[in-house]
Amino acid sequence: MMDKTHLVDEITGHRRMRRNRKADWTRRLVQESRLTVDDLIWPIFIVPGTGIVDPIAAMPGVSRMSVDKAVEAVKEAADLGIPAIATFPDIEMELRDETGSNSLVPDNLINHATAAIKKAVPNIGIITDVALDPFTSHGHDGILRDGVIVNDETVDQIVRAAVMQADAGADIIAPSEMMDGRIGAIRHALDAAGHQDVGIMSYATKFSSGFYGPYREAINTSGLLKGDKNSYYISPANGTEALRDAALDVEEGADMLMVKPGLAYLDICWRIKEAFGLPTFAYQVSGEYTQIKAAAMNGWIDGERIMMETLLCFKRAGCDGILTYFAVDAAKKLAKSR
Ligand SMILES: NCc1[nH]cc(CCC(=O)O)c1CC(=O)O
């Protein structure tokens, strides 16, 4: 008879979860989720001009780049193995108006960037957004009429913008403005224009979130925005509604789905992947990035460790990939740990 000096008894004592955790090799063997460079999509900010790399105060480590500098940076990203980028323009104030008309100029900043990047770095995927917020004088994602963001008129416009973006060389159109019916309308228009192979990544579940703050500084919409986006983005309280919204996008022909923001919405990532089985992405948005950076800069957390941990957690939650401002840093770290 063993002397029973410990509280762990004979029944529970042989169920030892720690056996599989005891050494590096066992831990590697039982690891369920893995982050690789193939999971990373890098969002970048584009400004007019040349030779510009302009740091964004609210996003330490992230800069707005002129097209020539963006081309260099994207080359580096491609060399690291990052499969795709997502571009966001910081349009000159003089070009912004009530309806976001610059979105319909074929060689506007965003399309100019696409064409230049495609030419210089043909093997990286280019994802473009069609929301109107970089182009409007009020910072909303759609056309504002009598205090209302009008749905159908906005869809008509973003559809035309989407075709121009595809003409410029965009590989995937990612509409983030949450207008109803946009996915089907964009799909039809792309097909009619001969862009059958241009995909649609729907910002299927975009929540009305405070986490977008630093992005609005990055593209200079924060000072412009009147009111909030609650009449078109989803309430953070509503998961089932988010699923219904995603279901409509799937029906309308979305090739990929996105959840935005990321970390506070992992339950949505999981539910969406389970429900539809489509390639599912999370957007670790500006505020999430900034939280980690700010705390790390104060020495309060280990920023690199939390960068890798959060990205891995998206994989565990069912995501196929992550849009993240950490993409280049994470890719470098992954290359080193090989
Ligand atoms: N169409 C708007 C848009 N496109 C990208 C982001 C946020 C990205 C981020 O925070 O990193 C937003 C949100 C917003 O300003 O309302």
The ligand as a Gaussian input file, in Angstrom:
#p B3LYP/6-31G(d) Opt

LIG

0 1
 N      -14.398000      51.205000     -44.391000
 C      -13.897000      51.649000     -43.209000
 C      -12.719000      50.923000     -42.667000
 N      -11.756000      50.320000     -43.430000
 C      -10.810000      49.803000     -42.539000
 C      -11.220000      50.094000     -41.236000
 C      -10.534000      49.791000     -39.965000
 C       -9.197000      49.157000     -40.043000
 C       -8.451000      49.212000     -38.774000
 O       -8.914000      49.761000     -37.750000
 O       -7.317000      48.705000     -38.771000
 C      -12.435000      50.766000     -41.328000
 C      -13.245000      51.112000     -40.154000
 C      -13.742000      52.469000     -39.968000
 O      -12.998000      53.439000     -40.018000
 O      -14.922000      52.597000     -39.700000

